[in-house]
Amino acid sequence: MIALYHIIAQKSRILSRMKGKIIDKKEIATGTLQVTFAAAEPFTFKAGQYVFVTLINPPYFDERSSKRHFSIVNSPDEKGIITIATRLRDSGFKKSLKELPVGAEVELGSISGSFVLPDDTAKPLVFIAGGIGITPYMSMLKYAAENKLPYRITLVYSNRDSSSSAYLQELANFKAQMSNFKLILTMTEDPDWSGEKRKIDAGFIKEYFPDLNENLYFVVGPPPMVEAVQKALLEAGVDIENISIENFTGY
Ligand SMILES: Cc1cc2nc3c(=O)[nH]c(=O)nc-3n(C[C@H](O)[C@H](O)[C@H](O)COP(=O)(O)OP(=O)(O)OC[C@H]3O[C@@H](n4cnc5c(N)ncnc54)[C@H](O)[C@@H]3O)c2cc1C
């Protein structure tokens, strides 16, 4: 199954490269920046895919280049723009992205990836996000809501605390709007949070998803989180065929 994904990834290269421009920037949670680019040419993508962003004449040098890949946050139906969200860090790339003004030119593309909604809408989907790993799910949820797609989706969103959790209000809006969408928030280091506080382990999975292999599981986040959650799913008894992962290398 995972091998198949790589084959599809090669085939779904939709956009080579083109110019773009920063049209909006805002801090959407503590240490988390959202940036929207306007694309110079029309393009298409599938919800869940990622894009390479290359900064042009960045103010800071980065030995790892001025290019990074980011999952696209907006829905494919929002034409002509690409929105990303990222944790601010000390890398030359991130310092430059924070400093570049609205109007600054960038290079966008290519767009790729096989971490997308399954064609089969029958099986319930369990989206598991660790921190900034929420980004591809925002695109999928917007797309599913806009097109009234019959997916039954449960999102498990794990963060340290609510102040650094991006898109809480948007997710609450989806919950109000979509009867087939459930939201489980867990804050693992937030003394003011009265809700779920546990990390996602096998016990957590078995408790929230008693019909274990009735679901398809998707896991996104920093590699250590993805590895730990994948291990927890397997320990709980989930078949590997029912698990898809997207590792945000670099965290
Ligand atoms: C498919 C995909 C989607 C992504 N989507 C997002 C997103 O939506 N939002 C977001 O914030 N980030 C996303 N990322 C991660 C992003 O590309 C950056 O790697 C990350 O944001 C860290 O960048 P940085 O400049 O802060 O750190 P960097 O300076 O780039 O990296 C920090 C440290 O990680 C190490 N490192 C970086 N990349 C790798 C690698 N590939 N393998 C091993 N070590 C590495 C570096 O050596 C460095 O020590 C995604 C990554 C992938 C693969």
The ligand as an SDF file (V2000), in Angstrom:
LIG
                    3D

 53 58  0  0  0  0  0  0  0  0999 V2000
    5.3860   16.4240    2.6790 C   0  0  0  0  0  0  0  0  0  0  0  0
    5.8190   17.4930    3.6710 C   0  0  0  0  0  0  0  0  0  0  0  0
    4.9140   18.4780    4.0520 C   0  0  0  0  0  0  0  0  0  0  0  0
    5.3070   19.4720    4.9630 C   0  0  0  0  0  0  0  0  0  0  0  0
    4.3890   20.4070    5.3370 N   0  0  0  0  0  0  0  0  0  0  0  0
    4.7360   21.3250    6.2590 C   0  0  0  0  0  0  0  0  0  0  0  0
    3.7780   22.2940    6.7180 C   0  0  0  0  0  0  0  0  0  0  0  0
    2.6160   22.3350    6.2830 O   0  0  0  0  0  0  0  0  0  0  0  0
    4.1900   23.1890    7.6600 N   0  0  0  0  0  0  0  0  0  0  0  0
    5.4730   23.1900    8.1710 C   0  0  0  0  0  0  0  0  0  0  0  0
    5.7960   23.9960    9.0260 O   0  0  0  0  0  0  0  0  0  0  0  0
    6.4160   22.2790    7.7460 N   0  0  0  0  0  0  0  0  0  0  0  0
    6.0590   21.3650    6.8140 C   0  0  0  0  0  0  0  0  0  0  0  0
    6.9920   20.4580    6.3770 N   0  0  0  0  0  0  0  0  0  0  0  0
    8.3700   20.5440    6.9150 C   0  0  0  0  0  0  0  0  0  0  0  0
    9.1110   21.7000    6.2100 C   0  0  0  0  0  0  0  0  0  0  0  0
    9.4210   21.3290    4.8900 O   0  0  0  0  0  0  0  0  0  0  0  0
   10.4140   22.0350    6.9520 C   0  0  0  0  0  0  0  0  0  0  0  0
   11.3110   20.9500    6.9320 O   0  0  0  0  0  0  0  0  0  0  0  0
   10.1220   22.4180    8.3820 C   0  0  0  0  0  0  0  0  0  0  0  0
    9.1780   23.4400    8.3830 O   0  0  0  0  0  0  0  0  0  0  0  0
   11.3750   22.8260    9.1300 C   0  0  0  0  0  0  0  0  0  0  0  0
   11.9730   23.8680    8.4320 O   0  0  0  0  0  0  0  0  0  0  0  0
   13.0220   24.8400    9.1820 P   0  0  0  0  0  0  0  0  0  0  0  0
   13.5370   25.7820    8.1770 O   0  0  0  0  0  0  0  0  0  0  0  0
   12.3800   25.3710   10.4070 O   0  0  0  0  0  0  0  0  0  0  0  0
   14.0860   23.8510    9.7230 O   0  0  0  0  0  0  0  0  0  0  0  0
   15.3750   23.3530    8.9600 P   0  0  0  0  0  0  0  0  0  0  0  0
   16.4910   24.2430    9.2490 O   0  0  0  0  0  0  0  0  0  0  0  0
   15.0090   23.1420    7.5630 O   0  0  0  0  0  0  0  0  0  0  0  0
   15.5770   21.9430    9.6220 O   0  0  0  0  0  0  0  0  0  0  0  0
   15.6930   21.8190   11.0080 C   0  0  0  0  0  0  0  0  0  0  0  0
   16.5570   20.6260   11.2630 C   0  0  0  0  0  0  0  0  0  0  0  0
   16.0090   19.4780   10.6650 O   0  0  0  0  0  0  0  0  0  0  0  0
   16.9540   18.8520    9.8320 C   0  0  0  0  0  0  0  0  0  0  0  0
   16.2500   18.4410    8.6200 N   0  0  0  0  0  0  0  0  0  0  0  0
   15.5160   19.2020    7.8320 C   0  0  0  0  0  0  0  0  0  0  0  0
   14.9840   18.5000    6.8120 N   0  0  0  0  0  0  0  0  0  0  0  0
   15.4250   17.2670    6.9700 C   0  0  0  0  0  0  0  0  0  0  0  0
   15.2410   16.0630    6.2370 C   0  0  0  0  0  0  0  0  0  0  0  0
   14.5090   16.0190    5.1250 N   0  0  0  0  0  0  0  0  0  0  0  0
   15.7980   14.9520    6.7140 N   0  0  0  0  0  0  0  0  0  0  0  0
   16.5340   14.9820    7.8330 C   0  0  0  0  0  0  0  0  0  0  0  0
   16.7740   16.0800    8.5600 N   0  0  0  0  0  0  0  0  0  0  0  0
   16.2190   17.2130    8.1240 C   0  0  0  0  0  0  0  0  0  0  0  0
   17.9610   19.9320    9.4900 C   0  0  0  0  0  0  0  0  0  0  0  0
   19.2170   19.3610    9.2840 O   0  0  0  0  0  0  0  0  0  0  0  0
   17.9380   20.7960   10.7100 C   0  0  0  0  0  0  0  0  0  0  0  0
   18.8310   20.3260   11.6860 O   0  0  0  0  0  0  0  0  0  0  0  0
    6.6290   19.4700    5.4770 C   0  0  0  0  0  0  0  0  0  0  0  0
    7.5460   18.4720    5.0860 C   0  0  0  0  0  0  0  0  0  0  0  0
    7.1410   17.4880    4.2020 C   0  0  0  0  0  0  0  0  0  0  0  0
    8.1200   16.4020    3.8340 C   0  0  0  0  0  0  0  0  0  0  0  0
  1  2  1  0
  2  3  1  0
  2 52  2  0
  3  4  2  0
  4  5  1  0
  4 50  1  0
  5  6  2  0
  6  7  1  0
  6 13  1  0
  7  8  2  0
  7  9  1  0
  9 10  1  0
 10 11  2  0
 10 12  1  0
 12 13  2  0
 13 14  1  0
 14 15  1  0
 14 50  1  0
 15 16  1  0
 16 17  1  0
 16 18  1  0
 18 19  1  0
 18 20  1  0
 20 21  1  0
 20 22  1  0
 22 23  1  0
 23 24  1  0
 24 25  2  0
 24 26  1  0
 24 27  1  0
 27 28  1  0
 28 29  2  0
 28 30  1  0
 28 31  1  0
 31 32  1  0
 32 33  1  0
 33 34  1  0
 33 48  1  0
 34 35  1  0
 35 36  1  0
 35 46  1  0
 36 37  1  0
 36 45  1  0
 37 38  2  0
 38 39  1  0
 39 40  1  0
 39 45  2  0
 40 41  1  0
 40 42  2  0
 42 43  1  0
 43 44  2  0
 44 45  1  0
 46 47  1  0
 46 48  1  0
 48 49  1  0
 50 51  2  0
 51 52  1  0
 52 53  1  0
M  END
$$$$
